[in-house]
């Protein structure tokens, strides 16, 4: 584990830090929910602070964010969504985002973030945590998740909607 590592739950006051980390993440993998042709466009990949404030406020009741810091500097983040679902009386838990800055990878930060999210999921009564990694060929992410004890039991399907359809 990295020396000087702290992990704390993010709040709306952390919107600037979350926006910076999320924009870096999008720059590497593309913006979520968009086809690849649009995912890497600067206007989609870069997240403004006011946009992140709005997102953090909107997701407050279903998704939590934790920030990892090394010696007080932002190192990464993890997001955990907990929602009721028809499959069980327990909530459905899903890690929706996990990002560690490139220079800080392989220092135990990702594993520490996963441990925090798993603990929160267990505390909420979830019986499992789901993680979807965005690209089929993201071998590093898949190897990392397997090393954390995760299995690949299924396949994800995605259908993208035009902005006009999504905003209708």
ZADO-1210 file (C-alpha; in nm, 4 decimals, padded with zeros to 6 digits):
<atoms>
<atom x="00.0000" y="00.0000" z="00.0000" code="UNK" pos="1"/>
<atom x="00.1193" y="00.3508" z="-00.0765" code="UNK" pos="2"/>
<atom x="00.2733" y="00.5510" z="00.2038" code="UNK" pos="3"/>
<atom x="00.0571" y="00.8436" z="00.2999" code="UNK" pos="4"/>
<atom x="-00.2592" y="00.6927" z="00.1424" code="UNK" pos="5"/>
<atom x="-00.5936" y="00.8113" z="00.2744" code="UNK" pos="6"/>
<atom x="-00.9362" y="00.7318" z="00.1386" code="UNK" pos="7"/>
<atom x="-01.2381" y="00.9414" z="00.2220" code="UNK" pos="8"/>
<atom x="-01.5903" y="00.9777" z="00.0941" code="UNK" pos="9"/>
<atom x="-01.6248" y="01.2648" z="-00.1501" code="UNK" pos="10"/>
<atom x="-01.8840" y="01.5384" z="-00.1153" code="UNK" pos="11"/>
<atom x="-02.0128" y="01.8121" z="-00.3444" code="UNK" pos="12"/>
<atom x="-01.7297" y="02.0295" z="-00.2100" code="UNK" pos="13"/>
<atom x="-01.4882" y="01.7892" z="-00.3829" code="UNK" pos="14"/>
<atom x="-01.6473" y="01.8467" z="-00.7257" code="UNK" pos="15"/>
<atom x="-01.3371" y="02.0124" z="-00.8732" code="UNK" pos="16"/>
<atom x="-01.1126" y="01.7206" z="-00.7734" code="UNK" pos="17"/>
<atom x="-01.3654" y="01.4605" z="-00.8889" code="UNK" pos="18"/>
<atom x="-01.4105" y="01.6456" z="-01.2208" code="UNK" pos="19"/>
<atom x="-01.0337" y="01.6533" z="-01.2776" code="UNK" pos="20"/>
<atom x="-00.9891" y="01.2825" z="-01.2034" code="UNK" pos="21"/>
<atom x="-01.2955" y="01.1886" z="-01.4055" code="UNK" pos="22"/>
<atom x="-01.1784" y="01.3941" z="-01.7042" code="UNK" pos="23"/>
<atom x="-00.8392" y="01.2188" z="-01.6913" code="UNK" pos="24"/>
<atom x="-01.0190" y="00.8832" z="-01.6806" code="UNK" pos="25"/>
<atom x="-01.2409" y="00.9796" z="-01.9764" code="UNK" pos="26"/>
<atom x="-00.9307" y="01.0892" z="-02.1683" code="UNK" pos="27"/>
<atom x="-00.7941" y="00.7359" z="-02.1375" code="UNK" pos="28"/>
<atom x="-01.1100" y="00.5294" z="-02.1903" code="UNK" pos="29"/>
<atom x="-01.3710" y="00.7659" z="-02.3329" code="UNK" pos="30"/>
<atom x="-01.6818" y="00.9178" z="-02.1795" code="UNK" pos="31"/>
<atom x="-01.9366" y="00.6734" z="-02.0417" code="UNK" pos="32"/>
<atom x="-02.2614" y="00.6108" z="-02.2261" code="UNK" pos="33"/>
<atom x="-02.1427" y="00.7277" z="-02.5667" code="UNK" pos="34"/>
<atom x="-02.0281" y="00.5360" z="-02.8752" code="UNK" pos="35"/>
<atom x="-01.6523" y="00.5436" z="-02.9279" code="UNK" pos="36"/>
<atom x="-01.6842" y="00.7997" z="-03.2107" code="UNK" pos="37"/>
<atom x="-01.8151" y="01.0536" z="-02.9554" code="UNK" pos="38"/>
<atom x="-01.6610" y="00.9273" z="-02.6319" code="UNK" pos="39"/>
<atom x="-01.3191" y="01.0862" z="-02.6839" code="UNK" pos="40"/>
<atom x="-01.4369" y="01.4259" z="-02.8088" code="UNK" pos="41"/>
<atom x="-01.3065" y="01.6950" z="-02.5706" code="UNK" pos="42"/>
<atom x="-01.6560" y="01.8326" z="-02.5104" code="UNK" pos="43"/>
<atom x="-01.7663" y="01.4876" z="-02.3894" code="UNK" pos="44"/>
<atom x="-01.4498" y="01.3683" z="-02.2143" code="UNK" pos="45"/>
<atom x="-01.3796" y="01.6848" z="-02.0123" code="UNK" pos="46"/>
<atom x="-01.6161" y="01.7379" z="-01.7202" code="UNK" pos="47"/>
<atom x="-01.6680" y="02.0924" z="-01.5926" code="UNK" pos="48"/>
<atom x="-01.6867" y="02.1548" z="-01.2191" code="UNK" pos="49"/>
<atom x="-02.0477" y="02.2805" z="-01.2347" code="UNK" pos="50"/>
<atom x="-02.1438" y="01.9649" z="-01.4266" code="UNK" pos="51"/>
<atom x="-01.9803" y="01.7489" z="-01.1603" code="UNK" pos="52"/>
<atom x="-02.1606" y="01.9417" z="-00.8844" code="UNK" pos="53"/>
<atom x="-02.4907" y="01.8665" z="-01.0597" code="UNK" pos="54"/>
<atom x="-02.3999" y="01.4985" z="-01.1035" code="UNK" pos="55"/>
<atom x="-02.2868" y="01.4552" z="-00.7427" code="UNK" pos="56"/>
<atom x="-02.6070" y="01.6123" z="-00.6158" code="UNK" pos="57"/>
<atom x="-02.8245" y="01.3989" z="-00.8463" code="UNK" pos="58"/>
<atom x="-02.6633" y="01.0691" z="-00.7473" code="UNK" pos="59"/>
<atom x="-02.6466" y="01.1344" z="-00.3735" code="UNK" pos="60"/>
<atom x="-02.9098" y="00.8722" z="-00.2797" code="UNK" pos="61"/>
<atom x="-02.7908" y="00.5888" z="-00.5050" code="UNK" pos="62"/>
<atom x="-02.4189" y="00.6284" z="-00.5693" code="UNK" pos="63"/>
<atom x="-02.1262" y="00.7151" z="-00.3450" code="UNK" pos="64"/>
<atom x="-01.7782" y="00.8341" z="-00.4404" code="UNK" pos="65"/>
<atom x="-01.4558" y="00.7865" z="-00.2470" code="UNK" pos="66"/>
<atom x="-01.1344" y="00.9758" z="-00.3173" code="UNK" pos="67"/>
<atom x="-00.7890" y="00.8297" z="-00.2657" code="UNK" pos="68"/>
<atom x="-00.5184" y="01.0784" z="-00.1760" code="UNK" pos="69"/>
<atom x="-00.1470" y="01.0242" z="-00.1364" code="UNK" pos="70"/>
<atom x="00.0137" y="01.2816" z="00.0898" code="UNK" pos="71"/>
<atom x="-00.2938" y="01.5009" z="00.0380" code="UNK" pos="72"/>
<atom x="-00.2809" y="01.4928" z="-00.3436" code="UNK" pos="73"/>
<atom x="-00.5615" y="01.3276" z="-00.5465" code="UNK" pos="74"/>
<atom x="-00.4622" y="00.9763" z="-00.6534" code="UNK" pos="75"/>
<atom x="-00.7857" y="00.8124" z="-00.7676" code="UNK" pos="76"/>
<atom x="-01.1524" y="00.7477" z="-00.7096" code="UNK" pos="77"/>
<atom x="-01.4131" y="00.4759" z="-00.6925" code="UNK" pos="78"/>
<atom x="-01.7914" y="00.4989" z="-00.7306" code="UNK" pos="79"/>
<atom x="-02.0339" y="00.2465" z="-00.5837" code="UNK" pos="80"/>
<atom x="-02.3992" y="00.2321" z="-00.6821" code="UNK" pos="81"/>
<atom x="-02.6403" y="00.0653" z="-00.4376" code="UNK" pos="82"/>
<atom x="-02.9987" y="00.0199" z="-00.5545" code="UNK" pos="83"/>
<atom x="-03.2914" y="-00.2046" z="-00.4705" code="UNK" pos="84"/>
<atom x="-03.3758" y="-00.4591" z="-00.7371" code="UNK" pos="85"/>
<atom x="-03.6260" y="-00.7304" z="-00.8038" code="UNK" pos="86"/>
<atom x="-03.3742" y="-01.0161" z="-00.7861" code="UNK" pos="87"/>
<atom x="-03.3253" y="-01.0054" z="-00.4077" code="UNK" pos="88"/>
<atom x="-03.4231" y="-00.8257" z="-00.0913" code="UNK" pos="89"/>
<atom x="-03.0597" y="-00.7113" z="-00.0750" code="UNK" pos="90"/>
<atom x="-02.9420" y="-00.4112" z="-00.2762" code="UNK" pos="91"/>
<atom x="-02.7647" y="-00.4495" z="-00.6099" code="UNK" pos="92"/>
<atom x="-02.4090" y="-00.3179" z="-00.5722" code="UNK" pos="93"/>
<atom x="-02.2019" y="-00.2068" z="-00.8691" code="UNK" pos="94"/>
<atom x="-01.8662" y="-00.0341" z="-00.8959" code="UNK" pos="95"/>
<atom x="-01.9434" y="00.2118" z="-01.1740" code="UNK" pos="96"/>
<atom x="-01.6041" y="00.3838" z="-01.1956" code="UNK" pos="97"/>
<atom x="-01.2549" y="00.3040" z="-01.0691" code="UNK" pos="98"/>
<atom x="-00.9631" y="00.5234" z="-01.1635" code="UNK" pos="99"/>
<atom x="-00.6083" y="00.5516" z="-01.0326" code="UNK" pos="100"/>
<atom x="-00.3732" y="00.8055" z="-01.1843" code="UNK" pos="101"/>
<atom x="-00.1272" y="00.6439" z="-01.4229" code="UNK" pos="102"/>
<atom x="00.1849" y="00.7378" z="-01.2235" code="UNK" pos="103"/>
<atom x="00.0384" y="00.5808" z="-00.9078" code="UNK" pos="104"/>
<atom x="-00.0744" y="00.2460" z="-01.0472" code="UNK" pos="105"/>
<atom x="00.0631" y="-00.0726" z="-00.8906" code="UNK" pos="106"/>
<atom x="00.0970" y="00.0847" z="-00.5459" code="UNK" pos="107"/>
<atom x="-00.2093" y="-00.0770" z="-00.3869" code="UNK" pos="108"/>
<atom x="-00.4393" y="00.2226" z="-00.4347" code="UNK" pos="109"/>
<atom x="-00.6886" y="00.0410" z="-00.6586" code="UNK" pos="110"/>
<atom x="-00.7034" y="-00.2560" z="-00.4198" code="UNK" pos="111"/>
<atom x="-00.7607" y="-00.0192" z="-00.1264" code="UNK" pos="112"/>
<atom x="-01.0414" y="00.1568" z="-00.3144" code="UNK" pos="113"/>
<atom x="-01.2031" y="-00.1786" z="-00.4010" code="UNK" pos="114"/>
<atom x="-01.1824" y="-00.2805" z="-00.0339" code="UNK" pos="115"/>
<atom x="-01.3631" y="00.0393" z="00.0722" code="UNK" pos="116"/>
<atom x="-01.6392" y="-00.0143" z="-00.1852" code="UNK" pos="117"/>
<atom x="-01.6787" y="-00.3807" z="-00.0885" code="UNK" pos="118"/>
<atom x="-01.7026" y="-00.2866" z="00.2799" code="UNK" pos="119"/>
<atom x="-01.9737" y="-00.0289" z="00.2027" code="UNK" pos="120"/>
<atom x="-02.1630" y="-00.2865" z="-00.0058" code="UNK" pos="121"/>
<atom x="-02.1505" y="-00.5441" z="00.2749" code="UNK" pos="122"/>
<atom x="-02.2599" y="-00.2805" z="00.5278" code="UNK" pos="123"/>
<atom x="-02.5593" y="-00.2017" z="00.3029" code="UNK" pos="124"/>
<atom x="-02.6552" y="-00.5711" z="00.2910" code="UNK" pos="125"/>
<atom x="-02.5472" y="-00.6472" z="-00.0663" code="UNK" pos="126"/>
<atom x="-02.4579" y="-01.0082" z="-00.1421" code="UNK" pos="127"/>
<atom x="-02.2176" y="-00.9270" z="-00.4255" code="UNK" pos="128"/>
<atom x="-02.0477" y="-00.6431" z="-00.6099" code="UNK" pos="129"/>
<atom x="-02.0637" y="-00.6163" z="-00.9883" code="UNK" pos="130"/>
<atom x="-01.7975" y="-00.4442" z="-01.1980" code="UNK" pos="131"/>
<atom x="-01.8219" y="-00.3749" z="-01.5691" code="UNK" pos="132"/>
<atom x="-01.4975" y="-00.2819" z="-01.7386" code="UNK" pos="133"/>
<atom x="-01.5600" y="-00.0704" z="-02.0449" code="UNK" pos="134"/>
<atom x="-01.3542" y="-00.2487" z="-02.3078" code="UNK" pos="135"/>
<atom x="-01.3326" y="-00.6159" z="-02.3966" code="UNK" pos="136"/>
<atom x="-00.9598" y="-00.5737" z="-02.4634" code="UNK" pos="137"/>
<atom x="-00.8825" y="-00.3928" z="-02.1345" code="UNK" pos="138"/>
<atom x="-00.6528" y="-00.6737" z="-02.0235" code="UNK" pos="139"/>
<atom x="-00.4916" y="-00.4751" z="-01.7393" code="UNK" pos="140"/>
<atom x="-00.8277" y="-00.3964" z="-01.5773" code="UNK" pos="141"/>
<atom x="-00.9489" y="-00.7528" z="-01.6192" code="UNK" pos="142"/>
<atom x="-00.6301" y="-00.8936" z="-01.4642" code="UNK" pos="143"/>
<atom x="-00.6609" y="-00.6460" z="-01.1748" code="UNK" pos="144"/>
<atom x="-01.0243" y="-00.7420" z="-01.1040" code="UNK" pos="145"/>
<atom x="-00.9425" y="-01.1131" z="-01.1209" code="UNK" pos="146"/>
<atom x="-00.6566" y="-01.0547" z="-00.8740" code="UNK" pos="147"/>
<atom x="-00.9115" y="-00.8946" z="-00.6405" code="UNK" pos="148"/>
<atom x="-01.1224" y="-01.2125" z="-00.6517" code="UNK" pos="149"/>
<atom x="-01.3769" y="-01.1159" z="-00.9195" code="UNK" pos="150"/>
<atom x="-01.5057" y="-01.3561" z="-01.1855" code="UNK" pos="151"/>
<atom x="-01.6520" y="-01.2928" z="-01.5322" code="UNK" pos="152"/>
<atom x="-01.9886" y="-01.4699" z="-01.5243" code="UNK" pos="153"/>
<atom x="-02.1574" y="-01.2937" z="-01.8145" code="UNK" pos="154"/>
<atom x="-02.1512" y="-01.0636" z="-02.1105" code="UNK" pos="155"/>
<atom x="-02.2708" y="-00.7030" z="-02.1253" code="UNK" pos="156"/>
<atom x="-02.4851" y="-00.5673" z="-02.4066" code="UNK" pos="157"/>
<atom x="-02.5151" y="-00.1947" z="-02.4777" code="UNK" pos="158"/>
<atom x="-02.7442" y="00.0028" z="-02.7035" code="UNK" pos="159"/>
<atom x="-02.6562" y="00.3688" z="-02.7533" code="UNK" pos="160"/>
<atom x="-02.9245" y="00.6338" z="-02.8046" code="UNK" pos="161"/>
<atom x="-02.8877" y="00.9584" z="-02.9917" code="UNK" pos="162"/>
<atom x="-02.8759" y="01.2713" z="-02.7763" code="UNK" pos="163"/>
<atom x="-03.2145" y="01.3716" z="-02.9154" code="UNK" pos="164"/>
<atom x="-03.3707" y="01.0420" z="-02.8094" code="UNK" pos="165"/>
<atom x="-03.2017" y="01.0477" z="-02.4669" code="UNK" pos="166"/>
<atom x="-03.3149" y="01.4053" z="-02.3952" code="UNK" pos="167"/>
<atom x="-03.6730" y="01.3533" z="-02.5171" code="UNK" pos="168"/>
</atoms>
